[in-house]
Amino acid sequence: MTDKGGHWGTDKSDELLDVLVAPGGRLVFAGYEHGSLDASVPPEGDALGVIWTVAPGSPIPTYQLLNLPGSAEVVEALTLQPGTNALHFAARTTGAFPGFKSGGRYDVVVGDVGPDGKLRVRYQGGSEHPQHPTRLTFDPAGDLVVAGYDDDTIDVNYLAREEDPFVLKLHAGEDGALQASWWNHDDTDGSDQVLGLGVGSDGAVYVSGGVLSGAQDGPFLRKLDAQGQALWNRRVTPTGFDMIAAVHVLPGGDLLVAGSTFHQLGEHAYGQQDAFVQRRDGATGEVRWTTQLGTDDSDWVTDLAVDPVDGSIVVVGETPGTFDPAKPNAGEFDVFLARLSADGQVRATQQWGSAGDDHPAAVAVDPCGRAFIVGYTTGDLAGPSRGSRDAFVLFTETTRT
């Protein structure tokens, strides 16, 4: 790894799916390696869940595996426990960890780093449908909240069940094991994904995503109370190809959401599908302001982060277009980053690309204003291509203006 980033891969598929900045400037990355994409719900084969930690000034990450022989594991999301800064993770597995039973296909797995410094599984749960956790965070009571969706269920050669969203709350029992307090699961007639998660100071849970098909298709923002009961649902557009990928709860209780739309939500529309950021009232979900930005092509947002010092907003995504005409798109989909002021004014954009597909999964911002982007590439984004998908990290200099 260099001061600009890094690129890793095996002869199979490798992805980084989340990143966080830990105390002391440590960077923590999560994902998988050595997976097979030749499956209805990838990765399969002997995919290995991985967590990498990079200390300041060190070019070499430390490496931890979440792995059961003969099964596939993927680490999807990371979070730090308030007060202790203990690292926790959400993952999925096709196997069964010691002390647990497999629910069926892919199960939700939640764990932490134990006293011995090794990854420790504290919860596994699932059903006959493949679970796909996407976000993890703590609530004010110290319980863990997991959000995600069930992947499509394919039986032999037909679609038996489409994607359905879920939110799961876990609390620690007296023995330290995590137990489900509630599991909010929507069995709808369409295809639904939850990609964003935030928790308010009162324990309210906010999730965002999209209904991809059905009578109520379109991107959504939903609020649940601390017991998992629905309080409201805001449908942003009536288009199933639109999505709200991320939600962030601000200190005063307002929300920031970021996503993609074919509609004009801000002052201008720029291309086919644009990126957008909204600030919304956390109590009602009503819009306070909207910023829309994009190229003349389709721009797809994947994550949002907030600068911990000045409150500016960093959004990442992928585009087949170009934000700067002097720097044309390098291939299929390029990575883009947009920096907005705390009140939604676009300050800067950056773009990186290879001849392949460059997909950013997550972004984090450190106290110096530097952004760290992780994802996968099928090209030579930050080094030579090694397999079908290679994991990458991109570092920016401070993106403050």
N, C-alpha and C positions, 0 to 999 in steps of 0.2 A: 504494500500500500504506500502511495506517495501522498504529498500534501494536496494533491488534486483529486485523489480517489483511488479506486482499485477495481480489478476485474478478475473474477475467479470462475473456474468451471471444471467439471469432469467430462467424460465422454458422453454423459447423459444430460439430464435437465437439472439446473440449479437456479434457485431464486432467493433473493432477499425480500422479505415481505413487511418488515417493520424496523424502526430505528428509534432509539431514544438517547437523550443526553443525560448521563448520570452525574451525581456529585463528583467534584474533582476533575470534571472534564472528560470522564470516560464515555466512550461511545459504545452502545450495545446494539447489535444487529441480530435479527431473527429470520429464519427461513428454512430451506431444505437443500439437500444436495443428492445427486445420483438417483434421481427419480425418472420414471417412465411416463411419457405423455400419451401412450397408446392405451387409453382407458376411458370409460365413460365419465369417471370422476378422477381426474389426474391430481397429483402424481400417484402412481402405484409402483409395483416392484418393491425393491428394498430402499425406498427413499429414506434418508436420514434427516431427522429434525436437527437443526443446528442453532446455537446461540454463540455469537462471536463478541468478544469484548476487546476494545482497543484503548490502552492507556495513553494519556498525553505524551507525545514525543516518541512513542513506540510504533515502528512500521509493521510489526507482526502482531496479529490478534491472538488472544487466547481462545480456545476452541472447546465447546461443550456439545455433546451429542445427546439427543433424545432418540433412542433406538431400541426396537425390539426385533430380534432376528426373524426374518421371513415376513415382516409387515412393513407398512409405509407410515412414516411420521412426518408431520409438517408443523413447525412452530409459526403461528400466524400473527400473534400480537404480544406486546410487552407492556408492562406498567410497573411503577415503583409505589411501594406502600408508603403513604404519608406518615411522617414521623420517624420511621426506621429506614426508609429508602431501600427496603428489601425488594429484590427483583422478582417479579411474578410473570408468568407466561400463560398464554392460551394456545393450545395446539389441537391437532386431530390425529387419530391413529386408526389403522385397520386391524390392530391386534388388541391384546388385553394386558395391561400392566399388572404387576404383582399386587394381589389384594382386590382386583377389580375384574368384572366380567365385560366382555364385548357386547354392545347392544345390537350390533349387526354389521354395518359397512364401515363408514368413518364415524368415530365417536369424538365428542368434545373431551379434551384433556386440559386440566388446569393444574399448575404447580408453581414451585418456587425454587430458589437456590437454598439447599439445606445447610446446616451448620458445618458440614464437611466440605462445602463449596461445590457439591454436585447437584445436578438437577433432580428435583424430588417431585413426583406426581402425587397430588393430594386429592384429585377428583377425576373420575372418568364416568361419562354417561352418554347414552345415546338410544337409538331405536333402530328399526329395520331400514330407516332412511339415512343417507349419508349427511352427517352434520358438518357445517363449515363455519366455525367461529371466525369473525373478522376483527373484533375490537374487544378490549379488556380495560377496565378501570375500577377504582375503589369508590364506594359511596362514603358519606360522612360518618356512618356508623362503623366503618371498617370492613364492610362486606364487599365481596367482589361481584362485579356485574359483567357478564359476557353477552355480546350481541353477535348475531350472524344469521345464517339461513341454512335450511336443508337443501342440498344439491338435488338436481333432478334424479329421480329413481328410474333406472333403466332395467327392465326385466327382459332378458334375452335380447329381443330386437324391437321393443316398443317402449314408449315413454309411459310409465305407469303412474308417475306423480311428478308434478312440477315443483319448482323451488318455493319454499315457504319460509317466512322470517321467524326468528325466535329471539327472546331476551331471557337470560337466566341469571338469577341472583344466588350467590353461594355464601354461606357463613361457616365459620370454623366451630366445630364441636369441641367438647372437652378433651378429646383425644388428639386434637389438631387436624383431623381430617375435615375436608370441606364437604358440606352437605347443602343440597338445594333448598333454599327458602321458598322459591317459586320459579316456575318456568312458563313464561308467556309465549305461547306458540300459536300462530295463525295458520289454519288450514284453509287456504283460499282456493278459488276456482281458476286463478291465474298463476303467473310466475312472479314471485316477489323476492327481492333481496334487501337485506339490511347491511349497509356499509359504514355508517357513521354512528357514533355513540358519545354521549356526554351525560354527566350527572351534576345536578344542581346542589347548592348548599343545603337545601331542604330534603335531599334524597330523591327528588324527582328525576326520572330517567328520560332522556331525549334520544330518539333513534331516527336515522335518516336512511333513505335508500330509494328504491323505485319499484313500482308495479309494472312489470314488463309486458304483461298481457292481461286481458280480461276487461270487464266493463269499467273498472276504476283505474285504468292504467295511467301511469305518470309518476313523477318524483314526489316523495312525501317527506314530511317532518311530523313525528308523533311524540306526544308527551304521555308518560305513564307516571302514576304516583309511586311512592316508595314500596308499595305492596304489589306493584305490577299491574294495577288497574288502569285502563286507558282513560285519559282525560280529554285529549283532543287529537285530531289528525288534520294536517294542512296539506292538501294536494296542490302542488305548485303549478303544474301544467297538465294538460290532458294527453300527453305524448309519452308512450311507453319506452321510447328510445332516450328520454331524458333521465337524469339521475342526480340525486344529492349524495355525494360521496363521503362528506365529512361534516361533523357538527362539533362546535367548540363552545363551552359555557364560559362566559366572561365573568369577572369577579362581581359585578353588579347584578348578575342574573340574566342579562341579555345573551343571545345566541349569535354565533357566526356560523353560517353554513356555506358550503362551496359545492358546485356541481356543474352540470353541462345541460344545455338546452338548445332546441331548434327555434325557440320563441324569442321575441324581444321582451326582456324583463327590465332592462336598464334603459338608458337614454338612447343607445344605439345597438343594432345587431351588425355583426361583422362578416359572417360567412354562413356556412351551413349549420353547424352546431358550435355554439360559443361556450366559453367558460363564464361562470357568474359567481359572485359572492354576495351574500345578503346578511345584514344585521337584523335580527328579529327580537321581539319582545318575548322573554322567556315565560311570562305568565300567560299570554294569549296566543303567541305564535305570529302576531301581526308584523308585517314588514316595516322596518324603520328606514332602511336604504338598500339599494341594489346597485352593484357595479357589474357591468358586463364587458368582456374583452375577448379578443380572439383574432384569428387569421381569416383569410377568405376561404378556408377549408373547414373541416370538422375537428374541434378541439375537445378533448376528453379529460376532465379533472379526476384525479385519484386521491388527493389528500390536501389537507390544510394544516398549518401550524401557526402559532402566534409567538412573535418575538417576546421573550420574558422581560425585556428591559423597556422597550418603547411601545409595545403593543401593536406594532405593525404586523401585517398579515402576509404569510407566504403560502402560495398555492402552487401545486405541481400537477402535471398531467402529460398527455402525449398528443402529438399533432402530426398530420401529414403535410401541414402547411408551414409557413414561416412568419415569425413575428418581426423579423428584420430583413427587408428585401436585399440588403447587402450580404446576408448570410443565408443562402437558400437551404431548404430541407436536404438532409444528407442521404435519405433513403426512403424507408417505408414510414415508420412513425418515429419522430424525434421526441426527446424529453424537453419539456418547457417548465420554467419557473417564473411566476409573476409575484412581484412585491408590491403590496398596497399599504398605504398609510392606515392608521387605526380608524380613520373616518371613511375609508374606502376609495381613496384616490390612487390610481395606478402610478407607481413611481419608477418601476423598471421591469424589464423582462429579459430572460436569458434562455438559450436553447442549445441543446447538445444532440448529436446524432451520429449514427453509423449507417452503413448501407443496409442494415437489417432493421428489425423491429426493436425499438428501445422503449421499454415500459417502466415508468416509475411507480412503485407501490406505496411509498411513504416518504415523509419528510419530517425532519426535526430541526429546531433552531437553537443554538447555544447562546449564552449571555453576551457573547461578543458579536452576535448578529450573523454568524456564519450558518449557512444551511447545509444539511446533509441529506442527500437523496439516495434511496436504495430501490432496486428493482431487478429486472432481467433484461438481457439483450441477446438477439440472435446474430449480432454483428461484432465488430471490433471496437466497441465504444470506448473502452479504457484499457485495451489490450487485445491480443489475438483471440479470435473465437476458438473455443475448445469443444463445444458440444451443441446440442439443440438449443438450449437456453443457458446462458452464463449469468451469474450474479454480478451486480456492480454496485459501487458506491461512488457518488459524485460529491465533492466538497466545493463550496463556493467561498470566496472571500466575503467579508461582511456585506450584506445586501442592504444595509441601511443607507438612506440618502439624505 
